[in-house]
Every structure is written in C-alpha cells, then in structure tokens.
Amino acid sequence: MVKRMKVLGIILAVVGLGFMVAGGVAYAKVQDGYRSLQAFSEAQNVTLSYDDQGNLTDRGTTEGAHAIMKLLQDDWKYPVVMSDLDSNDPLVNSATEYMYQMATVAYHTLNGTQTVTLTEAVEYEGVTYAAGDYEFNVDGRYWTAFDRAHPIEGPARALAWTGTAHALIAELGVGTVTHSTLQMGLALAGLFAGLGLTLMLAGGGLVWVGRGRFVRVPDTIPEAFLTESTLGEAKKEVTAV
C-alpha cells in the first residue's frame, strides 16, 4: 500500500507540473496579446476627455458624458468597470473604454440632425414633398428603424449612419472583445497554475507520507498485553468452545 501511495503521489505531481507549465504558457500568450493591444491603441491614439476633477467629459461638458454613460449602462446594459476609466491614463485601451467610445459614436449619431435636399417634388403615401432642404431629426433611430422608402427619412439614414460610423463601431467592438478575451485568458492561466500547484502539493504530500514508518498492527493481542483477568476470560471462552 505504501508503494501504491508513492506511485499515486508521483503521478499527481507530474500532472500538476503539466498544469503549471500550461498556466505559464497561457500567461505568456496573454501578455503578448496585451502588448499587441496596447501598441494598437497607441497607434490609433484615441483618448477620452476628463476635466480637472477627473470626471469624464464630452465636447467640454460632464452632462454629455453622463448621457453617453446612460446609453451604455441603461440601454446597452454593459457592465462598466469604473476603475478602467482613469484620467491619468486617457488612452482607450480597455474593454470599458472601448465600449464608452463606441457609445460616444452611437450617441451623437442617434441624437444628430441631417439635412436632406430634394431636387424635385416627391409624393409619398399621399403627401407631396416639395423640392428644397429638410432638417431631419434622427431621434434615436438605429439603422433598421428608418423608413427607407420615405423621400426624407430614407436619405437621412445614409447621412446619419455613414460607413465611417459603422466602421468605427465595428473596430471599437473588436477592441472590446479582444480585451475581454485577454482577461478570460489571464483567469484561465491563473486557474491552471493554481490547480497545478494544488496537485503538486498533494502528490508531494503522498510521497512524503509514504516515506514515513508504519507500525504493523497484529491480528491478535500479544499475551504480554493481557492482564490475569483478561487471560482468565479468554481461557473460559476457549473452554466453552
């Protein structure tokens, strides 16, 4: 049994070592990803705006930033990590910062106005729209919420949700997913390392216990340990049998 205990301990230690190596490799890959994301963020040089008190601002006001944050948290239900919003590090390089910047683009698109010019009169659903300029309020409409056949609303959709707006949102979304994936990778690296360390300690403990001295317990009680009364009782039992 002692030998089996030692063998089991060695197996656990080897498996634990494998998990430790896997954790180290995963950690190294995650750090490579963080460095690449940081370099990408620095190349773009997109930063958030803060006031002297460290509060987020948008176009010079904290009210604008609050409105953007409301869109991000209340409408999109994104779990904002406030510690990611650091006025000492305004570079957009974390999941929350990428999502906030995405919300900034969307907010100004959703709440903007577009000028649509008709070169000639157009009739639509019984209403005639004369030639001229029309100011169209987007009023919170996303890309799919426009009536494309409408002579004013249709062109306004393309003016509001431009290819640039879509591209910026898509690019910022990639940054968010990348940073979130790296965080998951870091957690997995820690999990692998912790499991490996636990298995190595358990295996080492079994080997250590296996090296100790074990006292063999006899099947019968030695006669020297028995008192006279105990011996008498034992003899009576033998006689009765």
N, C-alpha and C positions, 0 to 999 in steps of 0.2 A: 504493500500500500504506500509505503514511503517513497518507493521508486516511482510509482504512478503519480504521486503528488508532485515530485520534482519534474517529471516529464510534462505534466499539465502546466506547471509554473513556467517552464521554458517556452512552451507553445504560446501561452498568454503574453509573455514578454516579447516574443518575436512578432506576434500580431500587433501588439501595442506599438512596437518600434515602426511597423509598417504604417500605422495611422499617424504617428508623429512625423514621418517622412512626407506622407500625403498632405498633412497640415502645413508643413514647411513649404512644399511646392505650391500649394494653393495660395499661401500668403505671399510668396514671391510673385506669382502671376497677378494677384490683386494689386500689389504695389506697382507693377508695370502698367496696369490699367489706370491707376490713379495718376501716375506720371504723364501718361498719354493724354488723359482728360484735362489735366492741368495745362499741358502745353497747348492743347486745342483751345482751351478757354483764353489763355494768354494771347494766342494768335488772333482770336476774334476781338479781344479787348472790349467786351461788353461789361459795363459796370452798372450797379444800382446807385441811386441818389439818396443821400442822407442829409439831414440838417445838422446843426451844431450840437444838438442833444442826442444824436444817434438815431433819430426817427426816420423811417422811410419817407421819401417824398416823390411826387410825380409832377413834373412840369412846375416844380418850385413849391408845391403845397403838400401838406400831410393829408389833407382831405382827399386828394386824388389817390394817394397811396392807400388810404383806408377803403376807398371804393374798389380799388383793384383787389385788395386783400379780401373784401367781402365777396367778390366774384369767385375768387379762388377757394375760399373756405366754405361759403354758404351755397353757392350754385354748383361748383365742381366737386365739393366735398373732399378737397385734398387735405391730408393731414400735415399741416405746416409745422416744420421744426424751427422754432423761433431762434434757436442757437445758430442756425445756418445763416441767419441774416445779421451779419456783423459789419458795422460801419467801418471798422478798421481793415476789413477785407471786402471791399465792394465788388470785387471781380465775381462774375456769375460763373460758379464752378461747382455748385452743389445742387441736389435734386430740388430743394425748396426754392433756391434762387432761379433755377431754370424754369420752374413752374410759375414763379411770380413774374418773370419776364414774359413768359407765354401769355399769362393773364393780362399783362400790360398791353401787348399787341391786340389781343382779343377785345379788351375793354374799349380801347379807342376806336376799333373797327365797329363794334356794336353800338357805340354811342356817337358816331360821327354823322355828318350830313354829306350828301353827294349832289352835285349839280348835273342834271340830265338835260341835254339840249335836243329838242325836236326840230328838225329842219322843215317839217311839213306837218300839217294836221293829221292826227291819227284817231280813229274811232275804235273804242274797245268796250264791249258789253253795254252798248247804248250810250256811252259817254264819249264826247269828242274832245280831244286834247289838241289845242291849237299849237302852232309852231312857236317855239320860244324856249326859255330856260326855266327849269323847275328844280326847286330845292327839295330833295327827298331825305327825310329823317330815317336812318336805319332802324332806330328804336328797338335795339336788342335782337334784331333778326340775324340768325346764323345763315349759312349758305343755303340750306334746304328750306328756309322759311319764306323765301321770296316767290312771288308770282312771276315766273319767267316770261309769260306771255303778255304781261302788262307793259304798255309802252314806256312807263316811267320806272316802275319797280324792277322790271327785267334788266334794263341797262344799269340801274343803280347797284344791282347785285354785283356785277362785274367790276364796277368802280370801287365798291366798298371792300369786297373780298377779292383782292387782287392776287395774282400769282405770288407776289412778294409776301403778302400776309400769310398765305398758305405755306409758303416755303419756310418762313421764319418759325411758324408754329410747329411745323414738322421737324425742323432742325433742333428747336428747343426741347421738343418731346424726346428726341434721340438722346440729348444730354441728360434729361431726367431719368430715362430708363437705364442709361449707362451707369450713372452714379448709384442708382438704387441696386442695380445688379452687382456692382462692386461692393456695396455694403453687405449684400447677401453672401458674396464670396468670402468676405472677411469673417462673417459669422460662421460660415462653414469651416474655414481654416481653423478658427478657434475651437469649434466643436471636434474636429478631427484631432487636434493637438490634445485637447482635454481628455477625449476618450483613449487616445494612445497612452497618455501618461497614467491614466487610471489602470489600464490593462497591464502596463509595465510594472506598476507598483504591486498590483495583485499577483502577477506572476513571480516577481521577486520575493514577495511575502511567502508564497507557497514553497519556493525553493529554500528560503531561509528556515521555514518551519520544518521542512523535510530533512534538513541537516541536523536538527536537534536530536537529543537522545530520548528514546521512548522506553518506558518501563513495561515489560511484559506482565500482564495480569494472569496468574494461574487460574485453571478451571476449577480447582478445589482449594479450600482454605488450608494452608500448611498447619500441621498438627501443633507446631510450636506457638501458633497464634491463638490456640483454643484454650480456654480455662477448663478446670476439672469438671465443673458443672456442665459445660458445653460438651465435653467428651462423654460424660455420662448419658446426656440426652442423645448424642449421636449413636452410642452403643445400643441404647434402648430401641432406637429406630431400626438399627441393623438386625437386632434380635427379633423384633416384631416382623420384619420382612422374612 
